[in-house]
Amino acid sequence: MNGRENHDASMEEKAKLQAMGFEPTPVLKAIRAKCLDCSGGMPSEVRDCLVPDCALFPFRFGKNPWRAPPTEARREAARKAVASLKKPGTIPGFDATEGVAATTLPDRTDATKSRVAGSA
């Protein structure tokens, strides 16, 4: 099976799952949902799980216990990435020269007045 056929098969499988009512879900959220299902929907029962040999046991709180905490360098890179989004000119549709959005929205009071005038 070549790459294109594999991709088509994957897309067909996704379509079948969505037709059955399934939606794309992050893996840890799916595990958490299964743990809640297994414990009768009670978060306290998930916390007090009595099946420690279950493959999902380490993930029952919706977190990956094996994931290393972010390094200080990674945190700083994330801070810089967020800060750059707040600067004019880095957000699509934002006019950096004037510091205002490039597109304007109608004045809310004018829209409200026209609705009130139209219904009177």
Backbone hydrogen bonds, N-H to C=O, Kabsch-Sander energy under -0.5 kcal/mol:
donor,donor_aa,acceptor,acceptor_aa,energy
6,N,2,N,-2.3
7,H,3,G,-2.3
8,D,4,R,-2.4
9,A,5,E,-2.4
10,S,6,N,-2.2
11,M,7,H,-2.4
12,E,8,D,-2.2
13,E,9,A,-2.2
14,K,10,S,-2.2
15,A,11,M,-2.3
16,K,12,E,-2.2
17,L,13,E,-2.3
18,Q,14,K,-2.4
19,A,15,A,-2.1
20,M,16,K,-1.4
21,G,18,Q,-1.3
22,F,17,L,-2.4
30,A,26,P,-2.1
31,I,27,V,-2.4
32,R,28,L,-2.3
33,A,29,K,-2.4
34,K,30,A,-2.1
35,C,31,I,-2.4
36,L,32,R,-2.4
37,D,33,A,-2.3
38,C,34,K,-2.7
39,S,35,C,-1.6
40,G,37,D,-1.3
41,G,36,L,-4.0
42,M,39,S,-0.9
45,E,42,M,-0.9
46,V,42,M,-1.4
47,R,43,P,-2.2
48,D,44,S,-1.8
49,C,46,V,-1.4
54,C,51,V,-1.9
57,F,54,C,-1.2
59,F,56,L,-1.7
60,R,57,F,-1.3
62,G,59,F,-2.3
67,R,64,N,-1.2
75,R,71,T,-2.2
76,E,72,E,-2.4
77,A,73,A,-2.2
78,A,74,R,-2.1
79,R,75,R,-2.4
80,K,76,E,-2.4
81,A,77,A,-2.1
82,V,78,A,-2.3
83,A,79,R,-2.5
84,S,80,K,-2.2
85,L,81,A,-1.0
85,L,82,V,-0.5
86,K,82,V,-0.7
86,K,83,A,-0.9
87,K,83,A,-0.5
87,K,84,S,-0.6
90,T,87,K,-1.8
94,F,91,I,-1.6
95,D,100,V,-2.0
96,A,94,F,-0.8
99,G,95,D,-1.8
100,V,95,D,-0.8
102,A,93,G,-2.9
103,T,93,G,-0.6
111,A,107,D,-1.9
112,T,108,R,-2.3
113,K,109,T,-2.4
114,S,110,D,-2.3
115,R,111,A,-1.7
116,V,112,T,-2.2
117,A,113,K,-2.8
118,G,114,S,-2.0
119,S,115,R,-1.6
120,A,116,V,-1.0
